[in-house]
Amino acid sequence: MRTNIIIKSTELFLSLGFKSVTMDKIANELGISKKTIYQHFDNKTKLVEAVTWSIFENITIGIEAIIKEEKNPIEEIYQIKCFVLEHLKDEKSSPQYQLQKYYPKIFKAIKTEQSCVMGDCVKSNLKRGMALNLYRETIDIDFISKIYFNTIFAIKDKDIFPLKKFSMNMLMEHFIEYHLRGICTPLGVETLEKQTKITKNPILN
C-alpha cells in the first residue's frame, strides 16, 4: 500500500502541485481512508518527502541508463532533457518552485543530492565531448558544470519565467542550445545544428 500511495501521490503532485493536493484528495483517488495513508506517513510533509526522493531516484536511474548508451554527447543532452520532461509531465505544476516555497528543507536536501549527481553527469558529458572534438578543449569543466546546474534551477523560477509565457520545454530547448553554442567547436556546432533539426522534426530521426 505504501508504494501505491507514493505512485498516486506522485501523479497528483506533478499534475496539480504540492500545495493543491490534500490528503483527502489522495485518499479519494486511491479509494481508501485518510487513516490508511497516516498509517504509512505521519503527515503530508513526510509524504511529500517520500514522493520527492522517489522521483529523484527514478530520474537518476533513467539518466544513468541513457549515459551508459554512450551516445554522442550532444545527442545525450537532448535525450536526457526529453526523459526528464516526460517524467515530470513537462513540470506544468512547477514542482520545484512549489517545493522550494512550501517545503524548503526538503528542497534544500534534494538540491544538494542533485548537485552531486548532475555535476558528475555534466562533467562526464563535457570530458567526452572534448575527447571527440565536439567541445572546445579550453573550457573549464568545473566552472561549466556549476553554471549548467544552477541555471537549470534558475529557469524553473516561475517569478522569472511564468508558465503562461514560458513552457518548460521551450526554456530547456533555448538553454541547451545556449549552453552548447558556448562550448562547441565548429564540428560541435555542426552536430548541434543537425540535432536541433531532428528535435524540431522527429520524423527526420
Backbone as a printed PyTorch tensor [residue, N CA C, xyz], in Angstrom:
tensor([[[  0.8230,  -1.2100,   0.0000],
         [  0.0000,   0.0000,   0.0000],
         [  0.8600,   1.2640,   0.0000]],

        [[  1.9590,   1.2250,   0.7380],
         [  2.8430,   2.3970,   0.7820],
         [  3.2980,   2.7800,  -0.6350]],

        [[  3.6860,   1.7840,  -1.4200],
         [  4.1330,   2.0530,  -2.7900],
         [  3.0120,   2.6530,  -3.6290]],

        [[  1.8030,   2.1160,  -3.4940],
         [  0.6560,   2.6390,  -4.2380],
         [  0.3550,   4.0880,  -3.8670]],

        [[  0.5010,   4.3930,  -2.5930],
         [  0.2620,   5.7700,  -2.1300],
         [  1.2860,   6.7110,  -2.7590]],

        [[  2.5400,   6.2900,  -2.7980],
         [  3.5940,   7.1250,  -3.3810],
         [  3.3540,   7.3260,  -4.8750]],

        [[  2.9810,   6.2620,  -5.5720],
         [  2.7480,   6.3500,  -7.0220],
         [  1.6060,   7.3160,  -7.3260]],

        [[  0.4750,   7.1610,  -6.6440],
         [ -0.6830,   8.0240,  -6.8910],
         [ -0.3890,   9.4600,  -6.4600]],

        [[  0.3020,   9.6330,  -5.3400],
         [  0.6390,  10.9780,  -4.8620],
         [  1.5770,  11.6730,  -5.8380]],

        [[  2.5150,  10.9320,  -6.3870],
         [  3.4330,  11.4950,  -7.3800],
         [  2.6600,  12.0270,  -8.5710]],

        [[  1.7400,  11.2260,  -9.0620],
         [  0.9170,  11.6200, -10.2130],
         [  0.1330,  12.9020,  -9.9150]],

        [[ -0.4680,  12.9680,  -8.7340],
         [ -1.2780,  14.1290,  -8.3620],
         [ -0.4230,  15.3630,  -8.1010]],

        [[  0.6900,  15.1890,  -7.4060],
         [  1.5580,  16.3230,  -7.0980],
         [  2.1160,  16.9530,  -8.3750]],

        [[  2.5250,  16.1120,  -9.3160],
         [  3.1010,  16.6340, -10.5550],
         [  2.0420,  17.2800, -11.4500]],

        [[  0.8240,  16.7840, -11.3570],
         [ -0.2490,  17.3220, -12.1900],
         [ -0.8750,  18.5850, -11.5990]],

        [[ -1.0410,  18.5980, -10.2850],
         [ -1.7870,  19.6770,  -9.6320],
         [ -0.9420,  20.5540,  -8.7020]],

        [[  0.2240,  20.0590,  -8.3270],
         [  1.0840,  20.8360,  -7.4370],
         [  1.0790,  20.3010,  -6.0170]],

        [[  2.1720,  20.4980,  -5.3110],
         [  2.3010,  20.0040,  -3.9360],
         [  1.2970,  20.6690,  -3.0020]],

        [[  1.0520,  21.9460,  -3.2060],
         [  0.1820,  22.6910,  -2.2980],
         [ -1.2930,  22.3360,  -2.5000]],

        [[ -1.6970,  22.1430,  -3.7500],
         [ -3.1150,  21.9550,  -4.0630],
         [ -3.6600,  20.5940,  -3.6360]],

        [[ -2.8230,  19.5890,  -3.6440],
         [ -3.2850,  18.2230,  -3.3700],
         [ -3.3580,  17.9710,  -1.8630]],

        [[ -4.5430,  17.6020,  -1.4000],
         [ -4.7370,  17.3100,   0.0180],
         [ -4.6670,  15.8070,   0.2740]],

        [[ -4.5480,  15.4500,   1.5250],
         [ -4.5490,  14.0300,   1.8870],
         [ -5.9120,  13.4130,   1.5640]],

        [[ -6.9680,  14.2000,   1.6960],
         [ -8.3080,  13.7150,   1.3420],
         [ -8.3820,  13.3780,  -0.1470]],

        [[ -7.7940,  14.2440,  -0.9680],
         [ -7.7850,  14.0300,  -2.4160],
         [ -7.0630,  12.7330,  -2.7620]],

        [[ -5.9300,  12.5240,  -2.1420],
         [ -5.1530,  11.2990,  -2.3970],
         [ -5.9470,  10.0650,  -1.9680]],

        [[ -6.5630,  10.1420,  -0.7870],
         [ -7.3510,   9.0150,  -0.2800],
         [ -8.5140,   8.7000,  -1.2160]],

        [[ -9.1980,   9.7420,  -1.6780],
         [-10.3320,   9.5360,  -2.5940],
         [ -9.8830,   8.9110,  -3.9020]],

        [[ -8.7600,   9.3600,  -4.4270],
         [ -8.2530,   8.8260,  -5.6900],
         [ -7.8780,   7.3540,  -5.5650]],

        [[ -7.4080,   6.9710,  -4.3840],
         [ -6.9930,   5.5870,  -4.1590],
         [ -8.1450,   4.7000,  -3.6810]],

        [[ -9.2490,   5.3450,  -3.2760],
         [-10.3780,   4.5780,  -2.7650],
         [-10.1120,   3.9900,  -1.3960]],

        [[ -9.3390,   4.7280,  -0.5860],
         [ -9.0180,   4.2850,   0.7660],
         [ -9.3450,   5.4070,   1.7450]],

        [[ -9.2340,   5.1360,   3.0220],
         [ -9.4800,   6.1670,   4.0270],
         [ -8.1990,   6.9600,   4.2580]],

        [[ -8.3690,   8.1780,   4.7040],
         [ -7.1980,   9.0000,   5.0120],
         [ -6.3850,   8.3610,   6.1430]],

        [[ -7.0740,   7.6480,   7.0240],
         [ -6.4050,   6.9750,   8.1380],
         [ -5.3790,   5.9730,   7.6280]],

        [[ -5.7030,   5.3190,   6.5040],
         [ -4.7800,   4.3340,   5.9260],
         [ -3.4810,   5.0170,   5.4820]],

        [[ -3.6150,   6.2110,   4.9190],
         [ -2.4160,   6.9550,   4.4990],
         [ -1.5610,   7.2860,   5.7090]],

        [[ -2.2240,   7.7070,   6.7980],
         [ -1.4900,   8.0910,   8.0040],
         [ -0.8340,   6.9010,   8.7020]],

        [[ -1.2290,   5.7050,   8.3320],
         [ -0.5510,   4.5230,   8.8720],
         [  0.8440,   4.3740,   8.2740]],

        [[  1.0310,   4.9800,   7.0920],
         [  2.3170,   4.8840,   6.3930],
         [  3.1100,   6.1960,   6.4370]],

        [[  2.4000,   7.3130,   6.5650],
         [  3.0530,   8.6260,   6.5930],
         [  2.4230,   9.4700,   7.6960]],

        [[  3.2470,   9.9730,   8.5980],
         [  2.7420,  10.7070,   9.7620],
         [  1.9660,  11.9610,   9.3760]],

        [[  2.3810,  12.5960,   8.2900],
         [  1.7380,  13.8340,   7.8520],
         [  2.0540,  14.0740,   6.3770]],

        [[  1.5110,  15.1350,   5.8170],
         [  1.7050,  15.4150,   4.4020],
         [  3.1660,  15.6980,   4.0760]],

        [[  3.8590,  16.3620,   4.9940],
         [  5.2780,  16.6740,   4.7570],
         [  6.0900,  15.4000,   4.5530]],

        [[  5.8070,  14.3800,   5.3740],
         [  6.5140,  13.1060,   5.2320],
         [  6.1920,  12.4500,   3.8840]],

        [[  4.9520,  12.5990,   3.4420],
         [  4.5610,  12.0400,   2.1460],
         [  5.2450,  12.7920,   1.0140]],

        [[  5.2700,  14.1090,   1.0990],
         [  5.9540,  14.9190,   0.0830],
         [  7.4290,  14.5350,   0.0150]],

        [[  8.0330,  14.3270,   1.1600],
         [  9.4410,  13.9390,   1.2080],
         [  9.6700,  12.5980,   0.5150]],

        [[  8.8080,  11.6290,   0.8010],
         [  8.9360,  10.2980,   0.1820],
         [  8.7380,  10.3740,  -1.3260]],

        [[  7.7590,  11.1510,  -1.7610],
         [  7.4870,  11.3110,  -3.1880],
         [  8.6690,  11.9810,  -3.8840]],

        [[  9.2000,  13.0240,  -3.2690],
         [ 10.3120,  13.7670,  -3.8600],
         [ 11.5300,  12.8780,  -4.0650]],

        [[ 11.8610,  12.0780,  -3.0590],
         [ 13.0270,  11.2020,  -3.1980],
         [ 12.7630,  10.0770,  -4.1920]],

        [[ 11.5070,   9.6330,  -4.2700],
         [ 11.1570,   8.6090,  -5.2480],
         [ 11.3280,   9.1410,  -6.6690]],

        [[ 10.8700,  10.3680,  -6.9060],
         [ 11.0340,  10.9960,  -8.2190],
         [ 12.5180,  11.1310,  -8.5440]],

        [[ 13.2800,  11.6090,  -7.5810],
         [ 14.7200,  11.8090,  -7.7900],
         [ 15.4080,  10.4870,  -8.1440]],

        [[ 15.0930,   9.4360,  -7.4020],
         [ 15.7270,   8.1360,  -7.6490],
         [ 15.3650,   7.5810,  -9.0260]],

        [[ 14.1050,   7.7100,  -9.4040],
         [ 13.6710,   7.2010, -10.7070],
         [ 14.3260,   7.9620, -11.8610]],

        [[ 14.4180,   9.2760, -11.7190],
         [ 15.0550,  10.0840, -12.7610],
         [ 16.5460,   9.7810, -12.8350]],

        [[ 17.1750,   9.6140, -11.6840],
         [ 18.6070,   9.2990, -11.6500],
         [ 18.8840,   7.9800, -12.3560]],

        [[ 18.0640,   6.9710, -12.0950],
         [ 18.2310,   5.6620, -12.7340],
         [ 18.0780,   5.8000, -14.2460]],

        [[ 17.0860,   6.5780, -14.6760],
         [ 16.8570,   6.7790, -16.1060],
         [ 18.0060,   7.4910, -16.7860]],

        [[ 18.5270,   8.5150, -16.1380],
         [ 19.6540,   9.2710, -16.7010],
         [ 20.8930,   8.3910, -16.7940]],

        [[ 21.1380,   7.6010, -15.7550],
         [ 22.2960,   6.6990, -15.7730],
         [ 22.1870,   5.6860, -16.9140]],

        [[ 20.9710,   5.2400, -17.1980],
         [ 20.7640,   4.2850, -18.2970],
         [ 21.0690,   4.9400, -19.6380]],

        [[ 20.6810,   6.2020, -19.7890],
         [ 20.9640,   6.9320, -21.0260],
         [ 22.4710,   7.1170, -21.1950]],

        [[ 23.1480,   7.4800, -20.1180],
         [ 24.5930,   7.7090, -20.1760],
         [ 25.3400,   6.4290, -20.5470]],

        [[ 24.8610,   5.2950, -20.0610],
         [ 25.5180,   4.0160, -20.3550],
         [ 25.4690,   3.6560, -21.8400]],

        [[ 24.5350,   4.2680, -22.5650],
         [ 24.4430,   4.0030, -24.0020],
         [ 25.6010,   4.6430, -24.7680]],

        [[ 26.3120,   5.5830, -24.1050],
         [ 27.4890,   6.2530, -24.6710],
         [ 27.2060,   6.8330, -26.0580]],

        [[ 26.1350,   7.5720, -26.1530],
         [ 25.7980,   8.2220, -27.4060],
         [ 26.6420,   9.4710, -27.5990]],

        [[ 26.5200,  10.0660, -28.7530],
         [ 27.1260,  11.3690, -28.9950],
         [ 26.7490,  12.2880, -27.8280]],

        [[ 27.7060,  12.9740, -27.1930],
         [ 27.4120,  13.8130, -26.0140],
         [ 26.3140,  14.8480, -26.2330]],

        [[ 26.2340,  15.3950, -27.4450],
         [ 25.1990,  16.3910, -27.7360],
         [ 23.8330,  15.7140, -27.7980]],

        [[ 23.7650,  14.5900, -28.4500],
         [ 22.5150,  13.8260, -28.5100],
         [ 22.1070,  13.3840, -27.1090]],

        [[ 23.0860,  13.0270, -26.3000],
         [ 22.8320,  12.5820, -24.9390],
         [ 22.1160,  13.6660, -24.1330]],

        [[ 22.5680,  14.9110, -24.2610],
         [ 21.9520,  16.0210, -23.5310],
         [ 20.4830,  16.1650, -23.9030]],

        [[ 20.1900,  16.0900, -25.1830],
         [ 18.8040,  16.2190, -25.6400],
         [ 17.9440,  15.0430, -25.1850]],

        [[ 18.5170,  13.8640, -25.1950],
         [ 17.7540,  12.6900, -24.7770],
         [ 17.4280,  12.7660, -23.2830]],

        [[ 18.3870,  13.2200, -22.4910],
         [ 18.1520,  13.3780, -21.0590],
         [ 17.0730,  14.4230, -20.8140]],

        [[ 17.1310,  15.5100, -21.5830],
         [ 16.1220,  16.5600, -21.4480],
         [ 14.7200,  16.0110, -21.6990]],

        [[ 14.5680,  15.2480, -22.7760],
         [ 13.2670,  14.6720, -23.1230],
         [ 12.7900,  13.7100, -22.0390]],

        [[ 13.7020,  12.9000, -21.5410],
         [ 13.3530,  11.9300, -20.5000],
         [ 12.8630,  12.6270, -19.2370]],

        [[ 13.5960,  13.6390, -18.8010],
         [ 13.2390,  14.3400, -17.5660],
         [ 11.8960,  15.0560, -17.7030]],

        [[ 11.6920,  15.7590, -18.8170],
         [ 10.4260,  16.4790, -19.0070],
         [  9.2410,  15.5220, -19.0850]],

        [[  9.4430,  14.3840, -19.7240],
         [  8.3700,  13.3960, -19.8160],
         [  8.0450,  12.8380, -18.4360]],

        [[  9.0860,  12.6070, -17.6480],
         [  8.9150,  12.0460, -16.3120],
         [  8.2300,  13.0420, -15.3790]],

        [[  8.4930,  14.3240, -15.6000],
         [  7.9230,  15.3570, -14.7270],
         [  6.6920,  16.0170, -15.3380]],

        [[  6.1350,  15.3990, -16.3750],
         [  4.9380,  15.9230, -17.0390],
         [  5.1490,  17.3580, -17.5210]],

        [[  6.3420,  17.6350, -18.0370],
         [  6.6990,  18.9690, -18.5370],
         [  6.6400,  20.0160, -17.4310]],

        [[  6.6050,  19.5670, -16.1670],
         [  6.6180,  20.4510, -15.0000],
         [  5.5160,  21.5070, -15.0570]],

        [[  4.3430,  21.1170, -15.5110],
         [  3.2260,  22.0600, -15.6450],
         [  2.7840,  22.6420, -14.3050]],

        [[  2.9990,  21.8900, -13.2200],
         [  2.5770,  22.3740, -11.9120],
         [  3.7180,  23.0430, -11.1420]],

        [[  4.8520,  23.2710, -11.8010],
         [  6.0200,  23.9040, -11.1720],
         [  6.4360,  23.1880,  -9.8840]],

        [[  6.7070,  21.8790,  -9.9400],
         [  7.0220,  21.1390,  -8.7050],
         [  8.2280,  21.6890,  -7.9570]],

        [[  9.2870,  22.0660,  -8.6740],
         [ 10.4590,  22.5890,  -7.9810],
         [ 10.1480,  23.8930,  -7.2720]],

        [[  9.4340,  24.7730,  -7.9520],
         [  9.0890,  26.0840,  -7.3890],
         [  8.2330,  25.9180,  -6.1330]],

        [[  7.2320,  25.0290,  -6.2010],
         [  6.3580,  24.8110,  -5.0480],
         [  7.1090,  24.1240,  -3.9130]],

        [[  7.9700,  23.1980,  -4.2610],
         [  8.7580,  22.5110,  -3.2340],
         [  9.6410,  23.5160,  -2.4980]],

        [[ 10.2830,  24.3990,  -3.2500],
         [ 11.1550,  25.4140,  -2.6560],
         [ 10.3680,  26.3680,  -1.7560]],

        [[  9.1540,  26.7090,  -2.1620],
         [  8.3470,  27.6830,  -1.4270],
         [  7.6820,  27.1010,  -0.1870]],

        [[  7.1220,  25.9010,  -0.3060],
         [  6.3250,  25.3380,   0.7800],
         [  7.0390,  24.2680,   1.6100]],

        [[  8.0990,  23.6740,   1.0340],
         [  8.8480,  22.6470,   1.7600],
         [ 10.3520,  22.8990,   1.5900]],

        [[ 10.8390,  24.0170,   2.1060],
         [ 12.2370,  24.4300,   1.8750],
         [ 13.2900,  23.4460,   2.3670]],

        [[ 13.0320,  22.7550,   3.4630],
         [ 14.0210,  21.7990,   3.9840],
         [ 14.1740,  20.6140,   3.0200]],

        [[ 13.0540,  20.1340,   2.5150],
         [ 13.1010,  19.0300,   1.5480],
         [ 13.7890,  19.4940,   0.2720]],

        [[ 13.4540,  20.7070,  -0.1610],
         [ 14.0580,  21.2610,  -1.3760],
         [ 15.5770,  21.3640,  -1.2280]],

        [[ 16.0310,  21.8470,  -0.0910],
         [ 17.4700,  22.0080,   0.1310],
         [ 18.1870,  20.6650,   0.0840]],

        [[ 17.5860,  19.6490,   0.7060],
         [ 18.2080,  18.3200,   0.7470],
         [ 18.2860,  17.7140,  -0.6500]],

        [[ 17.1900,  17.8320,  -1.4100],
         [ 17.1740,  17.2350,  -2.7530],
         [ 18.1110,  17.9900,  -3.6860]],

        [[ 18.1990,  19.3040,  -3.5240],
         [ 19.0920,  20.0910,  -4.3760],
         [ 20.5450,  19.7120,  -4.1440]],

        [[ 20.8910,  19.4730,  -2.8840],
         [ 22.2650,  19.0680,  -2.5590],
         [ 22.6130,  17.7540,  -3.2360]],

        [[ 21.6830,  16.8040,  -3.1740],
         [ 21.9240,  15.4950,  -3.7950],
         [ 21.9530,  15.6090,  -5.3140]],

        [[ 21.0530,  16.4220,  -5.8530],
         [ 21.0170,  16.6390,  -7.3010],
         [ 22.3110,  17.2720,  -7.7860]],

        [[ 22.8580,  18.1450,  -6.9840],
         [ 24.1030,  18.8190,  -7.3510],
         [ 25.2220,  17.8120,  -7.5790]],

        [[ 25.2890,  16.8110,  -6.7130],
         [ 26.3320,  15.7830,  -6.8460],
         [ 26.1040,  14.9270,  -8.0900]],

        [[ 24.8710,  14.4520,  -8.2470],
         [ 24.5570,  13.5640,  -9.3650],
         [ 24.6740,  14.2960, -10.6980]],

        [[ 24.0320,  15.4630, -10.8060],
         [ 24.0570,  16.2020, -12.0600],
         [ 25.4550,  16.7100, -12.3710]],

        [[ 26.1780,  17.1030, -11.3230],
         [ 27.5420,  17.5730, -11.5330],
         [ 28.3970,  16.5060, -12.1880]],

        [[ 28.2820,  15.2830, -11.7020],
         [ 29.0390,  14.1660, -12.2790],
         [ 28.6200,  13.8990, -13.7240]],

        [[ 27.3040,  13.9800, -13.9840],
         [ 26.7950,  13.7290, -15.3440],
         [ 27.3170,  14.7750, -16.3260]],

        [[ 27.2560,  16.0300, -15.9120],
         [ 27.6950,  17.1150, -16.7880],
         [ 29.1980,  17.0280, -17.0420]],

        [[ 29.9690,  16.7500, -16.0020],
         [ 31.4200,  16.6390, -16.1570],
         [ 31.7830,  15.4950, -17.1030]],

        [[ 31.0830,  14.3780, -16.9650],
         [ 31.3300,  13.2360, -17.8470],
         [ 31.0090,  13.6030, -19.2910]],

        [[ 29.8940,  14.3080, -19.4830],
         [ 29.4870,  14.7260, -20.8220],
         [ 30.5190,  15.6790, -21.4220]],

        [[ 30.9980,  16.6120, -20.6150],
         [ 31.9840,  17.5850, -21.0960],
         [ 33.2890,  16.9020, -21.5000]],

        [[ 33.7460,  15.9700, -20.6820],
         [ 35.0000,  15.2790, -20.9700],
         [ 34.9020,  14.4690, -22.2650]],

        [[ 33.7750,  13.7920, -22.4600],
         [ 33.6060,  13.0090, -23.6850],
         [ 33.4990,  13.9160, -24.9010]],

        [[ 32.8060,  15.0390, -24.7270],
         [ 32.6730,  15.9880, -25.8290],
         [ 34.0050,  16.5850, -26.2370]],

        [[ 34.8620,  16.8460, -25.2520],
         [ 36.1960,  17.3780, -25.5490],
         [ 37.0410,  16.3220, -26.2520]],

        [[ 36.9310,  15.0860, -25.7950],
         [ 37.7130,  13.9990, -26.3930],
         [ 37.3260,  13.7640, -27.8460]],

        [[ 36.0590,  14.0390, -28.1700],
         [ 35.5650,  13.8340, -29.5320],
         [ 35.6700,  15.0950, -30.3870]],

        [[ 36.3010,  16.1270, -29.8400],
         [ 36.4620,  17.4050, -30.5370],
         [ 35.1160,  18.0890, -30.8270]],

        [[ 34.1140,  17.8100, -30.0050],
         [ 32.8160,  18.4720, -30.1390],
         [ 32.7650,  19.7210, -29.2560]],

        [[ 33.5060,  19.6700, -28.1310],
         [ 33.5860,  20.8070, -27.2240],
         [ 35.0160,  21.3430, -27.2100]],

        [[ 35.1470,  22.6360, -27.0160],
         [ 36.4700,  23.2660, -27.0130],
         [ 37.3330,  22.7210, -25.8720]],

        [[ 38.5910,  22.4800, -26.1610],
         [ 39.4900,  21.9070, -25.1550],
         [ 39.8740,  22.9200, -24.0760]],

        [[ 39.5470,  24.1910, -24.2940],
         [ 39.9350,  25.2360, -23.3300],
         [ 38.8640,  25.4900, -22.2680]],

        [[ 37.7260,  24.8130, -22.3410],
         [ 36.6690,  25.0940, -21.3640],
         [ 37.0770,  24.6010, -19.9730]],

        [[ 36.5720,  25.2780, -18.9490],
         [ 36.8120,  24.9060, -17.5590],
         [ 35.6600,  24.0020, -17.1200]],

        [[ 35.9370,  22.7380, -16.9510],
         [ 34.8850,  21.7660, -16.6630],
         [ 34.1520,  22.0620, -15.3600]],

        [[ 34.8710,  22.3900, -14.3070],
         [ 34.2180,  22.6700, -13.0250],
         [ 33.3090,  23.8920, -13.1270]],

        [[ 33.7870,  24.9180, -13.7960],
         [ 33.0030,  26.1430, -13.9480],
         [ 31.7350,  25.8830, -14.7560]],

        [[ 31.8850,  25.2310, -15.9010],
         [ 30.7460,  24.9770, -16.7820],
         [ 29.7110,  24.0890, -16.0990]],

        [[ 30.1560,  23.0730, -15.3730],
         [ 29.2110,  22.1630, -14.7200],
         [ 28.4010,  22.8840, -13.6450]],

        [[ 29.0370,  23.7970, -12.9100],
         [ 28.3180,  24.5610, -11.8760],
         [ 27.3360,  25.5410, -12.5090]],

        [[ 27.7680,  26.2010, -13.5830],
         [ 26.8850,  27.1300, -14.2870],
         [ 25.6700,  26.3820, -14.8420]],

        [[ 25.9140,  25.2190, -15.4240],
         [ 24.8400,  24.4210, -16.0200],
         [ 23.8170,  24.0390, -14.9540]],

        [[ 24.2830,  23.4900, -13.8490],
         [ 23.3830,  23.0250, -12.7910],
         [ 22.5590,  24.1620, -12.2100]],

        [[ 23.2060,  25.2640, -11.8820],
         [ 22.4930,  26.3670, -11.2360],
         [ 21.5510,  27.0870, -12.1920]],

        [[ 21.8840,  27.1060, -13.4820],
         [ 20.9820,  27.7180, -14.4490],
         [ 19.7390,  26.8670, -14.6430]],

        [[ 19.8850,  25.5560, -14.5860],
         [ 18.7340,  24.6580, -14.6790],
         [ 17.7180,  25.0180, -13.5960]],

        [[ 18.2240,  25.2830, -12.3970],
         [ 17.3280,  25.6590, -11.3040],
         [ 16.7490,  27.0540, -11.5240]],

        [[ 17.5490,  27.9500, -12.0420],
         [ 17.1050,  29.3330, -12.2310],
         [ 15.9620,  29.4330, -13.2430]],

        [[ 16.0280,  28.6740, -14.3260],
         [ 14.9820,  28.7930, -15.3420],
         [ 13.6660,  28.1720, -14.8840]],

        [[ 13.6910,  27.4600, -13.7520],
         [ 12.4550,  26.9100, -13.2020],
         [ 11.7940,  27.8570, -12.2090]],

        [[ 12.3810,  29.0340, -12.0390],
         [ 11.8140,  30.0460, -11.1450],
         [ 10.6410,  30.7150, -11.8650]],

        [[  9.4380,  30.4710, -11.3800],
         [  8.2470,  30.9710, -12.0730],
         [  8.0180,  32.4600, -11.8840]],

        [[  8.7460,  33.0860, -10.9660],
         [  8.6900,  34.5510, -10.8640],
         [  9.4310,  35.1790, -12.0390]],

        [[ 10.4670,  34.5060, -12.4870],
         [ 11.2640,  35.0000, -13.6130],
         [ 10.6690,  34.5370, -14.9420]],

        [[ 10.2980,  33.2650, -14.9900],
         [  9.7530,  32.6810, -16.2190],
         [  8.3700,  32.0870, -15.9490]],

        [[  7.3180,  32.9180, -15.9210],
         [  5.9700,  32.4080, -15.6390],
         [  5.5070,  31.4000, -16.6830]],

        [[  4.8220,  30.3640, -16.2070],
         [  4.4000,  29.2720, -17.0870],
         [  3.4980,  29.7330, -18.2240]],

        [[  2.7140,  30.7740, -17.9950],
         [  1.8020,  31.2400, -19.0320],
         [  2.5550,  31.7630, -20.2520]],

        [[  3.7870,  32.1950, -20.0320],
         [  4.5750,  32.7640, -21.1160],
         [  5.6890,  31.8410, -21.5830]],

        [[  6.2380,  31.0590, -20.6590],
         [  7.3890,  30.2040, -20.9810],
         [  7.0990,  28.7560, -20.5890]],

        [[  6.9610,  27.8750, -21.5680],
         [  6.8140,  26.4560, -21.2430],
         [  8.1810,  25.9090, -20.8540]],

        [[  8.1840,  24.8730, -20.0230],
         [  9.4630,  24.3070, -19.6010],
         [ 10.2200,  23.7140, -20.7800]],

        [[  9.4990,  23.1270, -21.7240],
         [ 10.1620,  22.5650, -22.8970],
         [ 10.8810,  23.6560, -23.6970]],

        [[ 10.2160,  24.8010, -23.8700],
         [ 10.8280,  25.9040, -24.6000],
         [ 12.0570,  26.4320, -23.8670]],

        [[ 11.9360,  26.5890, -22.5530],
         [ 13.0660,  27.0850, -21.7640],
         [ 14.2630,  26.1450, -21.8660]],

        [[ 13.9910,  24.8360, -21.7640],
         [ 15.0730,  23.8670, -21.8330],
         [ 15.7060,  23.8410, -23.2190]],

        [[ 14.9020,  23.9520, -24.2590],
         [ 15.4330,  23.9820, -25.6250],
         [ 16.3710,  25.1730, -25.8000]],

        [[ 15.9210,  26.3420, -25.3800],
         [ 16.7390,  27.5510, -25.5240],
         [ 18.0150,  27.4620, -24.6830]],

        [[ 17.8540,  26.9670, -23.4500],
         [ 19.0220,  26.9030, -22.5650],
         [ 20.0710,  25.9220, -23.0830]],

        [[ 19.6420,  24.7480, -23.5310],
         [ 20.5950,  23.7510, -24.0220],
         [ 21.3660,  24.2920, -25.2310]],

        [[ 20.6450,  24.9340, -26.1460],
         [ 21.3380,  25.4860, -27.3150],
         [ 22.3020,  26.6030, -26.8950]],

        [[ 21.8620,  27.4260, -25.9560],
         [ 22.7080,  28.4970, -25.4210],
         [ 23.9780,  27.9050, -24.8070]],

        [[ 23.7900,  26.8580, -24.0030],
         [ 24.9130,  26.1830, -23.3400],
         [ 25.8770,  25.5800, -24.3600]],

        [[ 25.3460,  24.8560, -25.3290],
         [ 26.2010,  24.1530, -26.2860],
         [ 26.9250,  25.0970, -27.2360]],

        [[ 26.2570,  26.1290, -27.6800],
         [ 26.9340,  27.0670, -28.5880],
         [ 28.0880,  27.7880, -27.8950]],

        [[ 28.0380,  27.8460, -26.5800],
         [ 29.1290,  28.4870, -25.8480],
         [ 30.3520,  27.6110, -25.6790]],

        [[ 30.1960,  26.2940, -25.8610],
         [ 31.3240,  25.3860, -25.6140],
         [ 31.7140,  24.5570, -26.8320]],

        [[ 30.9120,  24.5920, -27.8830],
         [ 31.1620,  23.7270, -29.0430],
         [ 32.2930,  24.2210, -29.9540]],

        [[ 32.9670,  23.2740, -30.5540],
         [ 33.9070,  23.5340, -31.6410],
         [ 33.0800,  23.6700, -32.9220]],

        [[ 33.7020,  24.0500, -34.0500],
         [ 32.9410,  24.0640, -35.3170],
         [ 32.2700,  22.7220, -35.6190]],

        [[ 32.9650,  21.6250, -35.3090],
         [ 32.3750,  20.2990, -35.5120],
         [ 31.1780,  20.1120, -34.5770]],

        [[ 31.3260,  20.6090, -33.3700],
         [ 30.2460,  20.5060, -32.3970],
         [ 29.0240,  21.3040, -32.8280]],

        [[ 29.2520,  22.5000, -33.3610],
         [ 28.1480,  23.3320, -33.8340],
         [ 27.4160,  22.6370, -34.9730]],

        [[ 28.1850,  22.0240, -35.8670],
         [ 27.5840,  21.2880, -36.9770],
         [ 26.7150,  20.1440, -36.4540]],

        [[ 27.2250,  19.4410, -35.4620],
         [ 26.4800,  18.3320, -34.8520],
         [ 25.2370,  18.8520, -34.1370]],

        [[ 25.3980,  19.9780, -33.4560],
         [ 24.2780,  20.5980, -32.7450],
         [ 23.1490,  20.9720, -33.7070]],

        [[ 23.5190,  21.5750, -34.8180],
         [ 22.5040,  22.0130, -35.7730],
         [ 21.7450,  20.8280, -36.3800]],

        [[ 22.4510,  19.7240, -36.5780],
         [ 21.7810,  18.5120, -37.0560],
         [ 20.8150,  17.9930, -35.9860]],

        [[ 21.2510,  18.0690, -34.7330],
         [ 20.4230,  17.5750, -33.6330],
         [ 19.1810,  18.4440, -33.4370]],

        [[ 19.3190,  19.7420, -33.5600],
         [ 18.1710,  20.6360, -33.3780],
         [ 17.1370,  20.4130, -34.4850]],

        [[ 17.6040,  20.0950, -35.6880],
         [ 16.6760,  19.7990, -36.7770],
         [ 15.8840,  18.5320, -36.4710]],

        [[ 16.5700,  17.5400, -35.9140],
         [ 15.9090,  16.2850, -35.5450],
         [ 14.9150,  16.5410, -34.4100]],

        [[ 15.3140,  17.3900, -33.4620],
         [ 14.4480,  17.6900, -32.3260],
         [ 13.1720,  18.3860, -32.7760]],

        [[ 13.3120,  19.3130, -33.7190],
         [ 12.1540,  20.0570, -34.2120],
         [ 11.3280,  19.2400, -35.1900]],

        [[ 11.9820,  18.2730, -35.8510],
         [ 11.2910,  17.4180, -36.8200],
         [ 11.6470,  15.9530, -36.5400]],

        [[ 11.0270,  15.3470, -35.4960],
         [ 11.3660,  13.9690, -35.0900],
         [ 11.3070,  12.9610, -36.2210]],

        [[ 10.5070,  13.2430, -37.2570],
         [ 10.3720,  12.2920, -38.3670],
         [ 11.6850,  12.1100, -39.1180]],

        [[ 12.6110,  13.1020, -38.9630],
         [ 13.9010,  13.0080, -39.6270],
         [ 14.8340,  12.0250, -38.9390]],

        [[ 14.5020,  11.6780, -37.7120],
         [ 15.3910,  10.7980, -36.9430],
         [ 15.3440,   9.3670, -37.4790]]])
